[in-house]
Amino acid sequence: MPKVDLHIHSNASDGRFSPAEVVRQAAKNGLSVIAITDHDTIDGIASALITAKGFPRLKVIPGIELSTDVPQGEVHILGYFIDYTNHEFQAILEGLRNSRIKRAQGMVAQLKQLDIQIDWERVQEIAKEGSVGRPHIAQAMLEKGYISSLKEAFDKYISRDGPAYVEREKMTPVEAVALIIKFNGLPVLAHPFTSNNTKTLTAELKIAGLVGIETYYKDYTTDNINELIGLADKYGLITTGGTDYHGLEPAGETIIGGVEVPMESAERLITLAKDRALNLTGL
């Protein structure tokens, strides 16, 4: 049976493996369609597409995941078939990544106030050339024995309500949808239940140009999925899905392709991309 995973991160942002390694693993796992969706960066897409040429049965959709600002909860917007070669888009994303650096530095400082001494230089080493994110801070904490798992870092310290959390410059969800559309992408609401009011948000974003909602996602129950299918039907959205794979805790994390996503999800995205004459490189 064809496998689809439309939400995968590489070390271009806060994933563990390079884009090339992600593609090879996806091919090994027998996937038919994947999307590289790094946080606020498109730097890994070219490498993924080059590697994918060696696996003709695997299609790779160029994507991105944009972080946005809401009063409560977290809202991320996925963008598929994005124009990853556009210089204006790259400049905007560079600004977002710079705000990630300032936020991460602030978190390191906050942790020191809590007697958790991690070095900013080590966080940068872990991130390498990727976009700095909270998982890199969590890894630095794990290395020094302050936590027993990456999840513990988020639960106790660096989640939105945690004592070491620092906000960063973000755009609104509506602005993120508009940005993706501007640069020839298809905007999709990621992991919708991280929002405090999924129904209201979906209605608002549909007006802004949202085309899909991530319905098949790690840890989502049958009830969760059915609720999101209902929302998708109500607003004429494509139901997408993926693992949100980072590769940071291989023993406990869902593997690439580990969420059952219907092939129809990818097919509908591809059809819409063709209808809008978007960039179909990788297909």
C-alpha positions as CSV (number, residue, x, y, z in Angstrom):
1,M,0.0,0.0,0.0
2,P,1.4,3.5,-0.9
3,K,2.6,5.5,2.1
4,V,2.3,9.2,2.5
5,D,4.0,11.5,5.0
6,L,3.5,15.2,4.4
7,H,5.1,16.6,7.6
8,I,8.8,15.8,8.0
9,H,11.7,17.9,9.4
10,S,15.4,17.7,8.6
11,N,18.5,19.2,10.2
12,A,17.9,22.2,8.0
13,S,15.8,23.2,11.0
14,D,15.4,21.2,14.2
15,G,15.4,17.6,12.9
16,R,18.2,15.1,13.5
17,F,18.9,13.9,10.0
18,S,20.0,15.7,6.8
19,P,17.5,16.1,4.0
20,A,19.3,13.4,2.0
21,E,19.1,11.0,4.9
22,V,15.4,11.7,5.3
23,V,14.8,10.9,1.6
24,R,16.8,7.7,1.8
25,Q,14.9,6.6,4.9
26,A,11.6,7.4,3.3
27,A,12.5,5.3,0.3
28,K,13.7,2.5,2.6
29,N,10.4,2.6,4.4
30,G,8.5,2.2,1.1
31,L,6.9,5.6,1.0
32,S,5.4,7.0,-2.2
33,V,5.1,10.7,-1.3
34,I,6.7,12.9,1.3
35,A,7.0,16.6,2.0
36,I,10.1,18.3,3.6
37,T,8.5,20.9,5.9
38,D,11.3,22.5,8.0
39,H,10.6,25.3,10.4
40,D,10.9,28.7,8.8
41,T,13.4,27.5,6.3
42,I,13.6,26.1,2.8
43,D,17.3,25.4,2.9
44,G,16.9,21.6,2.9
45,I,14.6,21.3,-0.1
46,A,17.2,21.4,-2.9
47,S,19.3,18.6,-1.3
48,A,16.2,16.5,-0.8
49,L,15.1,16.8,-4.4
50,I,18.6,16.0,-5.7
51,T,18.7,12.8,-3.5
52,A,15.2,11.9,-4.6
53,K,16.3,11.5,-8.2
54,G,17.9,8.3,-7.2
55,F,14.5,6.9,-6.0
56,P,12.1,7.3,-8.9
57,R,9.2,5.7,-7.0
58,L,9.3,8.5,-4.3
59,K,7.8,11.9,-4.9
60,V,9.1,14.8,-2.8
61,I,6.9,17.9,-2.3
62,P,8.9,21.1,-1.4
63,G,7.3,22.5,1.8
64,I,7.8,24.7,4.9
65,E,6.2,25.0,8.4
66,L,5.7,28.6,9.5
67,S,5.3,29.5,13.2
68,T,2.7,32.1,14.0
69,D,1.6,34.2,17.0
70,V,-1.7,33.7,18.8
71,P,-2.6,34.8,22.4
72,Q,-2.9,31.2,23.6
73,G,-1.8,27.9,22.2
74,E,0.4,27.4,19.1
75,V,-0.6,27.7,15.5
76,H,1.7,26.5,12.7
77,I,0.9,26.7,9.0
78,L,2.3,24.2,6.5
79,G,3.0,25.4,2.9
80,Y,3.3,22.9,0.1
81,F,4.8,23.4,-3.4
82,I,6.4,26.6,-2.1
83,D,8.7,28.6,-4.4
84,Y,11.9,27.7,-2.6
85,T,14.1,29.5,-5.1
86,N,12.5,32.9,-4.6
87,H,15.1,35.4,-3.1
88,E,12.4,37.6,-1.6
89,F,10.9,34.7,0.3
90,Q,14.4,33.6,1.4
91,A,15.0,37.1,2.9
92,I,11.8,37.0,4.8
93,L,12.6,33.6,6.2
94,E,16.1,34.8,7.3
95,G,14.4,37.4,9.4
96,L,12.2,34.8,11.1
97,R,15.3,32.6,11.7
98,N,17.1,35.5,13.3
99,S,14.2,35.9,15.7
100,R,14.6,32.2,16.6
101,I,18.2,32.9,17.6
102,K,17.3,35.7,19.9
103,R,14.5,33.6,21.4
104,A,16.8,30.7,22.0
105,Q,19.4,32.9,23.6
106,G,16.8,34.3,25.9
107,M,15.7,30.8,26.9
108,V,19.3,29.8,27.7
109,A,19.5,32.9,30.0
110,Q,16.2,32.0,31.6
111,L,17.3,28.5,32.3
112,K,20.4,29.8,34.0
113,Q,18.1,31.7,36.3
114,L,16.7,28.3,37.2
115,D,20.2,26.9,37.9
116,I,20.2,25.0,34.6
117,Q,23.6,25.8,33.1
118,I,23.8,25.1,29.4
119,D,26.1,26.9,27.0
120,W,24.8,28.9,24.1
121,E,27.8,27.7,22.0
122,R,26.7,24.1,22.6
123,V,23.2,24.8,21.4
124,Q,24.6,26.3,18.2
125,E,26.8,23.2,17.8
126,I,23.8,21.0,18.1
127,A,21.8,23.0,15.6
128,K,24.8,23.1,13.2
129,E,23.7,25.0,10.1
130,G,20.0,24.5,10.8
131,S,17.5,26.9,12.1
132,V,17.8,27.0,15.9
133,G,14.8,25.7,17.8
134,R,13.7,24.5,21.2
135,P,14.7,20.9,20.5
136,H,18.3,22.0,20.3
137,I,18.0,23.5,23.7
138,A,16.4,20.4,25.0
139,Q,19.2,18.3,23.6
140,A,21.8,20.4,25.4
141,M,19.8,20.0,28.7
142,L,19.7,16.2,28.1
143,E,23.5,16.0,27.6
144,K,24.1,17.6,30.9
145,G,21.7,15.4,32.8
146,Y,19.1,18.1,33.7
147,I,16.3,16.0,32.1
148,S,15.8,12.4,31.3
149,S,14.1,12.9,27.9
150,L,13.5,15.7,25.4
151,K,9.8,15.6,26.3
152,E,10.6,16.5,29.9
153,A,12.4,19.7,28.8
154,F,9.2,20.9,27.1
155,D,6.9,19.7,29.8
156,K,8.8,21.3,32.6
157,Y,10.7,24.2,31.1
158,I,10.4,25.4,27.5
159,S,6.8,24.9,26.5
160,R,4.7,28.0,26.0
161,D,3.7,28.2,29.7
162,G,7.1,27.0,31.0
163,P,9.3,29.0,33.3
164,A,12.1,29.3,30.6
165,Y,9.8,30.1,27.6
166,V,10.6,33.2,25.7
167,E,8.4,34.6,22.9
168,R,9.8,35.5,19.6
169,E,8.8,37.7,16.6
170,K,6.1,35.9,14.6
171,M,3.4,36.6,12.1
172,T,-0.3,35.9,12.6
173,P,-1.8,32.8,11.2
174,V,-3.6,34.8,8.5
175,E,-0.3,36.5,7.6
176,A,1.4,33.1,7.3
177,V,-1.4,31.9,4.9
178,A,-1.0,35.0,2.8
179,L,2.8,34.6,2.7
180,I,2.5,31.1,1.5
181,I,0.0,32.0,-1.2
182,K,2.2,35.0,-2.3
183,F,5.1,32.6,-2.9
184,N,3.0,30.1,-4.8
185,G,2.3,27.6,-2.1
186,L,-0.7,25.7,-0.7
187,P,-1.4,26.6,2.9
188,V,-2.5,23.9,5.3
189,L,-3.2,24.2,9.1
190,A,-0.8,22.0,11.0
191,H,-1.7,19.8,14.0
192,P,-4.9,21.8,14.6
193,F,-5.5,20.9,18.2
194,T,-2.6,22.9,19.4
195,S,-4.9,25.9,18.9
196,N,-7.4,26.8,21.6
197,N,-10.3,27.2,19.2
198,T,-9.8,25.1,16.2
199,K,-13.2,25.7,14.7
200,T,-13.0,29.5,14.8
201,L,-9.4,29.4,13.5
202,T,-10.3,27.1,10.6
203,A,-13.2,29.4,9.5
204,E,-10.9,32.5,9.7
205,L,-8.1,30.9,7.8
206,K,-10.4,29.5,5.1
207,I,-11.4,33.0,4.2
208,A,-7.7,33.9,4.1
209,G,-7.0,31.1,1.6
210,L,-6.4,27.9,3.6
211,V,-6.7,24.8,1.4
212,G,-6.2,22.0,3.9
213,I,-6.1,20.8,7.5
214,E,-3.8,18.3,8.9
215,T,-6.1,15.5,10.0
216,Y,-4.0,12.3,10.2
217,Y,-1.3,13.1,12.8
218,K,0.7,11.2,15.4
219,D,-1.3,10.5,18.6
220,Y,-4.6,11.7,17.1
221,T,-7.5,9.4,18.1
222,T,-10.3,8.2,15.8
223,D,-12.5,10.9,17.4
224,N,-9.9,13.6,16.7
225,I,-9.7,12.5,13.1
226,N,-13.5,12.3,12.6
227,E,-13.8,15.8,14.0
228,L,-11.3,17.2,11.6
229,I,-12.8,15.4,8.7
230,G,-16.1,17.1,9.6
231,L,-14.3,20.5,9.6
232,A,-12.7,19.8,6.3
233,D,-16.0,18.8,4.8
234,K,-17.7,21.9,6.1
235,Y,-15.1,24.3,4.7
236,G,-14.1,22.4,1.6
237,L,-10.5,21.6,2.8
238,I,-8.1,18.8,1.9
239,T,-7.4,16.5,4.7
240,T,-3.7,16.0,4.9
241,G,-1.4,14.2,7.4
242,G,2.0,13.3,8.6
243,T,4.3,12.3,11.4
244,D,5.9,15.6,12.3
245,Y,9.1,13.5,12.2
246,H,12.2,15.0,13.8
247,G,14.3,11.9,14.5
248,L,15.4,13.2,17.9
249,E,14.2,10.3,20.0
250,P,14.3,7.3,17.6
251,A,13.3,4.8,20.3
252,G,10.0,6.5,21.1
253,E,9.2,8.6,18.0
254,T,6.9,7.6,15.2
255,I,9.0,6.6,12.2
256,I,8.8,8.3,8.8
257,G,5.5,7.0,7.3
258,G,4.3,5.8,10.7
259,V,1.0,7.6,10.4
260,E,-1.7,6.2,8.1
261,V,-2.3,9.0,5.7
262,P,-4.6,8.2,2.7
263,M,-3.0,8.5,-0.7
264,E,-5.9,10.7,-1.7
265,S,-4.5,13.4,0.6
266,A,-1.4,13.7,-1.5
267,E,-3.3,13.2,-4.8
268,R,-5.7,16.1,-4.0
269,L,-2.8,18.4,-3.1
270,I,-0.9,17.5,-6.3
271,T,-4.1,18.0,-8.4
272,L,-4.6,21.5,-6.8
273,A,-1.0,22.4,-7.4
274,K,-1.4,21.4,-11.1
275,D,-4.6,23.4,-11.3
276,R,-2.8,26.5,-9.9
277,A,0.3,25.9,-12.1
278,L,2.6,25.7,-9.1
279,N,6.1,24.3,-9.0
280,L,5.9,20.5,-9.5
281,T,9.6,19.8,-9.1
282,G,10.0,16.5,-7.3
283,L,7.0,14.9,-8.8
